[in-house]
Amino acid sequence: MEVILEDIGRRFNRDWVFRHLNYRFTTGRRYAILGPNGSGKSTLLQIIASSLTPSSGQIRYVSGEQHIDPERVYQYIALAAPYMELIEEFTLTEQVRFHFTHKKYLHGFDEQRVTDLLGLRHAENKQIRYFSSGMKQRVKLALACCAEAPILLLDEPATNLDHDGVDWYLHLVDKTSADRMLLVCSNQEREYGFCEYTIGIPAYKA
Ligand SMILES: Nc1ncnc2c1ncn2[C@@H]1O[C@H](COP(=O)(O)OP(=O)(O)OP(=O)(O)O)[C@@H](O)[C@H]1O
């Protein structure tokens, strides 16, 4: 699968966040989207996820010979981001079950394995609203990484994670990112050090 950005730009009102961005993302590769706060990383990720449209240029999604309609791209994407909410009223078990009624499990995973991987067995029946911020971040990452989707998008994945949490995240990525297209938005080397390709957003400042 390929995601092809053709001269894309995005502005909010009169202010261009970035412009003239050409890039080709390919399955099996890991990319870091880099830049300081406010540079446009999340904006670019949302354009790639097709939840935001570019103000100029176009984005194409190609799977083999097939062109994918941007409105159906969500079926190919798993996303973890700070602006995504978990369902606070659910227990952990209910949240996992609910998520995987909409998404398939990645090959080799099931409810049990996701819960084990989370290391939150003791909190299975606890409502998400009582989880710490680090526990919630682990849940978001596990739901995204353990879902069957060729494109995995992680926006600031180490947010709220302590030292052990970052090691846990790196292990999770190692176990789940093979043969997928992985994009990590970050400004911290520890969360994207494994990426083979980097895109610096400030280079596309208008
Ligand atoms: N809906 C919106 N309306 C107006 N401006 C917006 C909107 N969304 C984002 N912006 C602006 O676009 C710019 C890029 O924001 P974005 O969130 O993409 O940056 P970022 O690199 O992800 O930042 P951070 O590292 O802080 O998460 C910022 O100046 C932001 O204020």
The ligand as an SDF file (V2000), in Angstrom:
LIG
                    3D

 31 33  0  0  0  0  0  0  0  0999 V2000
   -8.6630   23.7230   13.8150 N   0  0  0  0  0  0  0  0  0  0  0  0
   -7.6930   24.6330   13.8050 C   0  0  0  0  0  0  0  0  0  0  0  0
   -7.9770   25.9380   13.6250 N   0  0  0  0  0  0  0  0  0  0  0  0
   -7.0010   26.8690   13.5850 C   0  0  0  0  0  0  0  0  0  0  0  0
   -5.6870   26.5900   13.7280 N   0  0  0  0  0  0  0  0  0  0  0  0
   -5.3480   25.3050   13.9120 C   0  0  0  0  0  0  0  0  0  0  0  0
   -6.3160   24.2650   13.9740 C   0  0  0  0  0  0  0  0  0  0  0  0
   -5.6740   23.0850   14.1660 N   0  0  0  0  0  0  0  0  0  0  0  0
   -4.3610   23.3810   14.2390 C   0  0  0  0  0  0  0  0  0  0  0  0
   -4.1570   24.7070   14.0800 N   0  0  0  0  0  0  0  0  0  0  0  0
   -2.8610   25.4040   14.0660 C   0  0  0  0  0  0  0  0  0  0  0  0
   -2.0110   24.7180   13.1580 O   0  0  0  0  0  0  0  0  0  0  0  0
   -0.6740   24.7300   13.6460 C   0  0  0  0  0  0  0  0  0  0  0  0
   -0.1300   23.3000   13.6800 C   0  0  0  0  0  0  0  0  0  0  0  0
   -0.7960   22.5870   14.7180 O   0  0  0  0  0  0  0  0  0  0  0  0
   -0.5230   21.0360   14.9930 P   0  0  0  0  0  0  0  0  0  0  0  0
   -1.3900   20.6280   16.1150 O   0  0  0  0  0  0  0  0  0  0  0  0
   -0.6190   20.3030   13.7090 O   0  0  0  0  0  0  0  0  0  0  0  0
    1.0150   21.0900   15.4380 O   0  0  0  0  0  0  0  0  0  0  0  0
    1.9240   19.9420   16.0850 P   0  0  0  0  0  0  0  0  0  0  0  0
    3.2360   19.9920   15.3890 O   0  0  0  0  0  0  0  0  0  0  0  0
    1.2110   18.6380   16.0780 O   0  0  0  0  0  0  0  0  0  0  0  0
    2.0680   20.4790   17.5730 O   0  0  0  0  0  0  0  0  0  0  0  0
    2.3320   19.7230   18.9780 P   0  0  0  0  0  0  0  0  0  0  0  0
    3.7480   19.1980   18.9500 O   0  0  0  0  0  0  0  0  0  0  0  0
    2.1710   20.8350   19.9790 O   0  0  0  0  0  0  0  0  0  0  0  0
    1.2880   18.6490   19.1260 O   0  0  0  0  0  0  0  0  0  0  0  0
   -0.6830   25.4450   14.9870 C   0  0  0  0  0  0  0  0  0  0  0  0
   -0.3330   26.7830   14.7800 O   0  0  0  0  0  0  0  0  0  0  0  0
   -2.1420   25.3390   15.4030 C   0  0  0  0  0  0  0  0  0  0  0  0
   -2.5290   26.4210   16.2160 O   0  0  0  0  0  0  0  0  0  0  0  0
  1  2  1  0
  2  3  1  0
  2  7  2  0
  3  4  2  0
  4  5  1  0
  5  6  2  0
  6  7  1  0
  6 10  1  0
  7  8  1  0
  8  9  2  0
  9 10  1  0
 10 11  1  0
 11 12  1  0
 11 30  1  0
 12 13  1  0
 13 14  1  0
 13 28  1  0
 14 15  1  0
 15 16  1  0
 16 17  2  0
 16 18  1  0
 16 19  1  0
 19 20  1  0
 20 21  2  0
 20 22  1  0
 20 23  1  0
 23 24  1  0
 24 25  2  0
 24 26  1  0
 24 27  1  0
 28 29  1  0
 28 30  1  0
 30 31  1  0
M  END
$$$$
